[in-house]
Amino acid sequence: MVNAHDAVWQLKLMSHEPLMIFGASTRAAAQSAVRANFRPFCADHFADEDLYEVAEVLPLSSYPQGLVAAASDDSDIRRVGQGLLGRGPTTSQNAGTVGQRPPTADSADPTLGIPWMYTGALENHPRLLRKLAALRPLYGNPAEVVTRVRNPFAVARVSADAGLPALQHCGGNQPPPRDGRWLLKPHRSAGGRGIQVWDNSAPAPRADRRDPCYFQQRVRGEPHSALYLATSAQTVLIGVSRQLIGETDLNAGPFAYCGSLGPIDLDESLERQIVRYGETIGSEFRLRGLFGIDFVVENDAVAWLTEVNPRYTASAEIFESALGIPLLADHVLASAEFDETGRSRQIADDLQARLQAACRTRAGRIWGKAVVYAPFTLRAPRLADLTSLTAHGNGGARIADRPRPGTVIPARAPLCTLLVDDLKWQLKSSGCSLAAFEPALSALLARLEPNADS
C-alpha cells in the first residue's frame, strides 16, 4: 500500500496537477477535480460525451478489470493530450510528458506516479483497490478499511455500541420469516442493485460466494444521505440530502438510486444523531476523505443507517455547487495528511469554518440531480443540443452524463442525469416532487425510441 502522504504537494502551489479518477462513472468527480484545480485523467465504464469536455479519458479495454492496465501504463498518459473541450484521446507524438510529475532520482519507481482516487462502485472490489494502490498513491480509503466498513454486521455493532439506532441483520443462509419486514441485499450492491423485499414473492437467495447476500431489517421512512469528510482528528458533516429512490417517472427499478436534493435542513436532534453517526463510523473504521452514509429517516425523528459508502459519493457535486466549496481539495488533503494529527485537525477546522460561512451567505440554495433510466432498450440520441433549448434555460435542468450518440442503452439502465440549480421543491406524501426537472424530462423522453435491432 502506497502512502499518499509520500507523494503529496502543497495545494497552495498546485496548478492543474494531474489526478487519476476511476469508477463506474467519473464525470461528476472529474468536474469536482477541475473546480479544485486538478487536471483529471479518467477511466470508467461509460466514457460519456461530457466527460471528454473536462478530462483526459484513458483507454479502457474492460471494466473494472481493465483499470489495472490503465493505472500501470504511463505510456497511455503520455499519449493522451487532446481530451479536453470535446475532443477524444489522441496519440500525439508531441504530447511529451503530459500528466507526469517532474523527474526525480527515483522516477523509475512506478509508485511515484500520478495519484488516483475512486468513485462508486469500486468499493465492491477490494482486491482491485489493493492492486491499484500498489501502483500509485491513493487519495481515499484503502482496501482493508473498505472491507471492514462495508460489513453491515460490523457497522451495526459499532452503531449499537455507541448508543445509536442499529438495524438488525441476518446472514444469507439464515433467512428470517417472509413477512415483508426484511430486505434481501447483495453485499456488493451499488445504487440499489439487487435489493428486494423479503416476502413470499421473493426468490430464495443464491448460494453464490462471488455475490453473497444478507438480510437487513426494513424500516418505513424517507431516504436520506449524509456527506462527511473524515480526518484522523475529526469527522465533519458537510450536509444532508434527500434521496430519490425508485422513481417510476424516471423509469427506475424499485430500489434504484435516482438522484439527490440538497442540502436540506433537519430538526436539531436529528442532525445531532447524523453527526454522531459520522463521527462514530469515521473514527472506529479510520475512514479518510469524503464518504457517505445512507439513512432511512423514520417519522422525522430517527435516522436508521442502511449503508456506508467509503468514497466520493453521487451527492458530492450538489453540495459543492450549493455551498461553493471545492470539496475534492479537502478530500485530497484529508487523505494525504491523514497520519499527521495536527494537520488533520487543521484541515477539519478549516472546512468547518468555510461551511459555516457558506451557510450564512448561500442559505436556502438547494441543488438537485435526477438520474433518468431508459424506459426500454434504445440507441442514445444526440443529447447535447437539448441543453441549448429555451425550455432548459433560466434555471431549468441541464443534461449531464450524456452517452455518445448511438450507444445502446439497455432497458432500466442509466441513460443520463438532469441537474437543477437553486431548486425549489416540495415534499409530497408520496415523496419528492420532480416538477423542477420539467420540462427537460419531458423533452428528453420525447426523443427516445426503442432500438430497432433489439
C-alpha positions in Angstrom: 0.0 0.0 0.0 1.5 3.3 -1.0 1.0 6.2 1.4 -0.4 9.2 -0.4 1.4 11.5 2.0 4.8 10.5 0.5 3.7 12.0 -2.8 1.6 15.0 -1.7 2.4 18.5 -2.7 1.2 21.7 -1.2 -2.2 22.7 -2.6 -1.3 26.4 -2.5 1.4 25.6 -5.0 -0.8 23.3 -7.1 -1.6 24.4 -10.6 -3.6 21.8 -12.7 -1.7 18.9 -11.1 -2.8 15.6 -12.6 -5.2 13.2 -10.8 -6.4 9.8 -12.0 -10.1 9.0 -11.3 -11.5 5.5 -11.6 -15.1 4.3 -11.1 -18.3 3.3 -12.9 -19.0 6.9 -13.8 -16.4 9.6 -13.2 -18.0 12.7 -14.9 -19.1 14.3 -11.6 -15.8 13.7 -9.9 -13.9 15.0 -12.9 -15.8 18.3 -12.7 -15.1 18.4 -9.0 -11.4 17.9 -9.7 -11.4 20.8 -12.2 -13.1 23.0 -9.5 -10.3 22.0 -7.1 -7.7 23.0 -9.7 -6.7 19.4 -10.7 -6.3 18.1 -14.2 -8.3 14.8 -14.2 -7.4 11.7 -16.1 -10.4 9.3 -16.0 -11.2 5.8 -16.9 -14.8 4.5 -16.3 -17.4 2.2 -17.7 -19.3 4.7 -19.7 -16.9 7.4 -21.0 -19.8 9.8 -21.6 -19.6 12.7 -24.0 -19.4 15.4 -21.3 -16.5 13.6 -19.6 -14.3 14.4 -22.6 -15.2 18.1 -22.1 -13.5 18.3 -18.7 -11.0 15.4 -18.6 -8.5 13.3 -20.4 -10.1 10.0 -21.0 -7.8 6.9 -20.6 -8.3 3.9 -22.9 -10.1 1.1 -21.1 -10.4 -2.4 -22.6 -12.8 -3.7 -19.9 -14.4 -2.5 -16.7 -13.4 -2.9 -13.9 -10.6 -5.3 -14.6 -9.0 -3.1 -17.2 -8.3 -0.4 -14.6 -5.1 -2.1 -13.6 -3.7 -1.7 -17.0 -4.9 1.9 -17.2 -3.2 2.6 -13.9 0.1 0.8 -14.6 0.9 2.1 -18.1 2.3 5.6 -18.0 2.7 5.4 -21.8 -1.1 5.9 -22.1 -0.8 9.1 -20.0 1.9 10.4 -22.2 -0.1 9.7 -25.4 -3.3 11.4 -24.1 -3.0 15.1 -24.7 -6.2 16.3 -26.5 -9.1 15.0 -24.5 -10.5 18.4 -23.3 -13.1 20.6 -24.9 -15.0 17.7 -26.5 -12.0 16.1 -28.3 -11.3 12.4 -27.8 -8.0 10.9 -26.7 -5.2 11.1 -29.3 -1.8 9.6 -29.7 0.1 12.8 -30.5 3.8 12.2 -30.6 4.2 15.8 -29.3 2.3 15.2 -26.1 5.6 14.9 -24.3 5.2 14.2 -20.6 1.7 15.4 -20.2 0.4 14.4 -16.8 3.8 13.4 -15.5 5.5 14.7 -12.4 8.9 16.4 -12.7 11.5 13.7 -12.9 13.3 12.7 -9.6 16.1 10.4 -8.7 13.5 7.7 -8.0 11.4 8.4 -11.1 11.8 4.8 -12.3 9.6 3.7 -9.4 6.0 3.5 -10.7 4.6 4.2 -7.3 5.8 7.8 -7.6 3.4 8.4 -10.5 0.1 10.3 -10.7 -2.1 9.8 -7.6 -5.6 8.4 -8.0 -9.0 8.2 -6.3 -12.1 6.2 -6.9 -15.9 6.7 -7.1 -18.7 4.1 -7.0 -18.9 1.2 -7.1 -15.2 0.2 -6.7 -15.8 -0.3 -3.0 -17.2 -3.7 -4.1 -13.8 -4.7 -5.4 -11.3 -4.5 -2.5 -8.8 -6.8 -4.3 -8.8 -4.5 -7.3 -8.3 -1.5 -4.9 -5.3 -3.2 -3.4 -3.7 -3.8 -6.8 -4.3 -0.2 -7.9 -3.0 1.2 -4.6 0.3 -0.8 -5.0 0.8 1.0 -8.3 0.1 4.7 -7.4 -0.6 6.8 -4.3 -4.2 6.6 -3.3 -6.3 9.5 -2.2 -9.1 7.7 -0.3 -9.8 4.7 1.8 -7.5 1.6 1.3 -8.9 -1.8 0.7 -8.6 -3.1 4.3 -10.7 -0.1 5.5 -13.3 -0.6 2.8 -13.6 -4.3 3.6 -14.3 -3.6 7.3 -16.7 -0.7 6.8 -18.7 -2.5 4.0 -19.5 -5.2 6.5 -23.1 -4.4 7.6 -22.8 -6.5 10.7 -19.7 -4.7 11.9 -21.3 -1.3 11.2 -24.5 -2.2 13.1 -22.4 -3.5 16.0 -20.4 -0.3 16.2 -23.5 1.9 15.9 -25.3 0.0 18.7 -22.2 0.1 21.0 -22.3 3.9 20.6 -25.9 4.1 21.6 -27.1 4.9 18.1 -30.1 3.2 16.4 -29.0 0.0 14.6 -30.9 -2.2 12.2 -31.0 -6.0 12.7 -29.2 -8.2 10.2 -29.2 -11.9 9.3 -26.8 -13.9 7.1 -27.9 -15.1 3.7 -28.0 -18.6 5.0 -30.3 -17.7 7.9 -33.4 -16.3 6.3 -36.0 -14.6 8.6 -39.8 -15.0 8.1 -41.1 -13.9 4.7 -43.3 -11.2 6.2 -42.1 -8.2 4.3 -40.3 -6.8 7.3 -36.9 -7.6 5.9 -34.8 -6.6 2.8 -32.6 -9.1 0.9 -29.5 -7.2 -0.2 -26.3 -8.2 -2.0 -23.1 -7.4 -0.2 -21.8 -6.0 -3.4 -24.8 -3.8 -4.1 -24.4 -0.4 -5.8 -27.2 2.2 -6.5 -29.8 -0.2 -5.1 -29.0 -3.0 -7.5 -30.4 -6.4 -6.5 -32.3 -5.2 -3.4 -35.8 -6.8 -2.9 -38.4 -7.1 -0.2 -38.3 -10.4 1.6 -41.8 -11.8 1.2 -43.5 -14.8 -0.4 -42.8 -13.3 -3.9 -39.0 -13.1 -3.4 -36.8 -15.9 -4.8 -34.5 -17.6 -2.3 -31.0 -16.1 -2.1 -28.4 -17.8 -4.2 -25.6 -19.6 -2.6 -23.1 -17.6 -4.6 -19.8 -16.9 -3.0 -18.9 -14.3 -5.6 -22.1 -12.3 -4.8 -23.3 -13.1 -1.3 -26.4 -11.7 0.2 -27.6 -10.7 3.6 -30.9 -9.7 5.2 -31.5 -6.2 6.7 -34.4 -5.1 8.8 -36.8 -3.0 6.8 -37.8 0.4 8.1 -40.5 2.7 6.7 -39.4 6.2 6.2 -37.8 8.7 3.8 -34.4 8.0 2.2 -31.6 10.4 3.1 -27.9 10.6 2.6 -25.2 12.5 4.5 -21.8 13.5 3.2 -18.8 13.7 5.5 -15.1 14.5 5.4 -13.0 12.3 7.7 -9.6 13.1 9.1 -7.7 11.3 11.7 -8.6 14.0 14.2 -12.3 14.6 13.4 -15.1 13.8 11.0 -17.0 16.8 9.7 -20.7 16.7 8.5 -20.8 18.6 5.2 -24.5 18.2 4.6 -27.6 16.0 4.3 -29.6 15.4 1.1 -32.9 13.8 0.3 -32.5 10.8 -2.0 -34.7 9.9 -4.9 -35.2 6.2 -4.9 -37.2 4.0 -7.3 -39.0 6.9 -9.0 -41.3 5.5 -11.7 -41.3 8.8 -13.6 -37.6 8.3 -14.1 -38.2 4.7 -15.2 -36.2 3.3 -12.3 -36.5 0.0 -10.6 -38.0 -0.3 -7.1 -34.8 0.4 -5.1 -32.7 2.1 -7.7 -30.9 5.3 -6.8 -32.4 8.2 -8.9 -30.7 11.3 -7.5 -30.3 13.7 -4.6 -31.8 17.0 -3.4 -29.8 19.1 -1.0 -28.5 20.4 1.2 -31.6 20.2 3.4 -32.3 21.4 6.9 -33.2 18.9 9.6 -34.5 19.0 13.1 -31.7 19.8 15.5 -31.9 16.5 17.4 -32.0 14.5 14.1 -29.0 16.4 12.8 -27.1 15.7 16.0 -27.8 12.0 15.5 -26.5 12.1 12.0 -23.4 14.0 13.2 -22.7 11.3 15.8 -23.1 8.5 13.2 -20.4 10.1 11.0 -18.1 10.7 14.0 -18.5 7.1 15.2 -18.1 5.4 11.9 -15.3 7.7 10.8 -13.3 7.1 14.0 -13.9 3.4 14.5 -13.1 2.4 10.9 -10.4 5.1 10.4 -12.0 6.5 7.3 -10.2 9.2 5.4 -11.5 11.8 3.0 -15.0 12.1 1.6 -17.5 9.4 2.5 -21.3 9.0 2.7 -23.8 7.3 4.8 -27.3 6.4 3.6 -30.2 6.6 6.1 -33.9 5.9 6.3 -35.5 8.7 8.5 -38.5 7.4 10.4 -41.2 9.9 11.4 -38.7 12.8 11.0 -37.2 11.7 14.3 -35.0 8.6 14.0 -32.2 8.0 11.4 -31.5 4.4 10.7 -28.2 3.7 9.0 -28.6 1.4 6.0 -25.2 1.6 4.2 -21.8 3.3 4.3 -20.2 4.4 1.0 -16.4 5.0 1.8 -15.6 7.2 -1.2 -16.7 10.3 -3.2 -20.5 9.9 -3.5 -23.1 10.8 -6.1 -24.4 13.7 -3.9 -21.0 15.4 -3.6 -21.4 17.6 -6.6 -24.7 19.1 -5.4 -23.1 20.1 -2.1 -20.1 21.6 -4.0 -22.5 23.6 -6.2 -24.8 24.7 -3.4 -22.1 25.6 -1.0 -19.4 26.9 -3.4 -16.7 24.8 -1.8 -14.3 22.6 -3.9 -14.6 19.5 -1.7 -12.2 17.4 -3.7 -9.3 19.6 -2.5 -10.4 18.7 1.1 -10.6 15.1 0.2 -7.0 15.1 -1.1 -5.7 16.9 1.9 -7.5 14.7 4.4 -6.2 11.6 2.7 -2.7 12.8 2.1 -2.2 14.2 5.6 -4.1 11.5 7.5 -1.1 10.4 9.6 -0.4 14.0 10.7 -2.7 14.6 13.6 -2.0 18.3 13.8 -2.6 18.9 10.1 -5.7 16.7 10.2 -7.2 18.9 13.0 -6.4 22.0 11.0 -8.0 20.6 7.8 -11.2 19.7 9.7 -11.3 23.1 11.5 -10.8 25.0 8.2 -13.6 23.1 6.5 -15.9 23.7 9.4 -15.2 27.5 9.1 -15.9 27.5 5.4 -19.1 25.5 5.8 -20.4 28.0 8.4 -19.5 30.9 6.1 -21.2 29.2 3.2 -24.4 28.6 5.2 -24.5 32.3 6.1 -24.0 33.5 2.5 -25.8 30.8 0.5 -28.5 29.8 2.9 -31.6 28.3 1.2 -29.9 27.2 -2.0 -30.9 23.7 -2.9 -29.5 21.8 -5.8 -30.7 18.6 -7.4 -29.8 15.8 -9.6 -32.1 13.2 -11.1 -30.9 10.0 -12.9 -33.0 9.1 -15.8 -33.2 5.4 -16.7 -34.0 4.0 -20.1 -37.7 3.0 -20.4 -36.8 0.4 -23.0 -33.7 -0.7 -24.9 -32.6 2.2 -27.1 -29.9 3.8 -29.0 -28.9 7.1 -27.4 -30.0 10.1 -29.4 -27.8 13.2 -29.5 -28.5 15.0 -26.2 -26.0 17.9 -26.4 -28.4 20.0 -28.4 -31.2 19.6 -25.8 -29.2 21.6 -23.3 -29.5 24.7 -25.5 -33.3 24.7 -25.8 -35.1 27.6 -24.2 -37.0 25.2 -22.0 -33.8 24.3 -20.3 -32.5 27.8 -19.7 -33.2 30.3 -16.9 -32.6 27.9 -14.1 -34.0 24.8 -15.8 -32.4 21.4 -15.8 -29.1 20.7 -17.6 -28.3 17.3 -19.0 -25.2 15.5 -17.8 -23.7 12.1 -18.2 -24.6 12.2 -21.9 -23.9 8.9 -23.7 -22.3 9.1 -27.0 -25.0 9.1 -29.8 -25.8 5.6 -31.0 -24.7 3.9 -27.8 -27.1 1.0 -27.0 -28.7 1.6 -23.5 -30.5 -1.5 -22.1 -33.9 -1.1 -20.5 -33.7 0.1 -16.9 -30.0 1.1 -17.3 -29.0 4.7 -16.5 -29.4 7.0 -19.5 -28.3 10.4 -18.3 -28.6 12.8 -15.4 -30.6 16.1 -15.0 -29.1 18.8 -12.9 -31.0 21.7 -11.4 -29.6 24.7 -9.6 -31.3 26.7 -6.9 -34.0 24.1 -6.7 -37.5 24.9 -5.4 -39.0 21.6 -4.4 -41.8 20.4 -2.1 -42.3 17.2 -0.3 -45.5 15.3 -1.0 -47.0 12.4 0.8 -45.7 10.1 -1.9 -42.2 11.5 -2.0 -40.4 14.4 -3.7 -41.9 16.3 -6.5 -40.0 16.1 -9.7 -41.6 19.3 -11.1 -38.3 21.2 -11.0 -36.9 18.8 -13.6 -39.6 19.6 -16.1 -39.8 20.4 -19.0 -36.3 18.9 -19.5 -37.5 15.4 -18.6 -40.5 15.5 -21.0 -38.3 16.9 -23.8 -35.8 14.1 -23.2 -38.3 11.3 -23.0 -39.9 12.6 -26.2 -36.5 12.0 -28.0 -36.4 8.3 -27.1 -37.3 5.5 -29.4 -36.9 1.7 -29.0 -33.8 0.2 -30.6 -34.9 -1.3 -33.8 -32.2 -4.0 -33.5 -33.4 -5.3 -30.1 
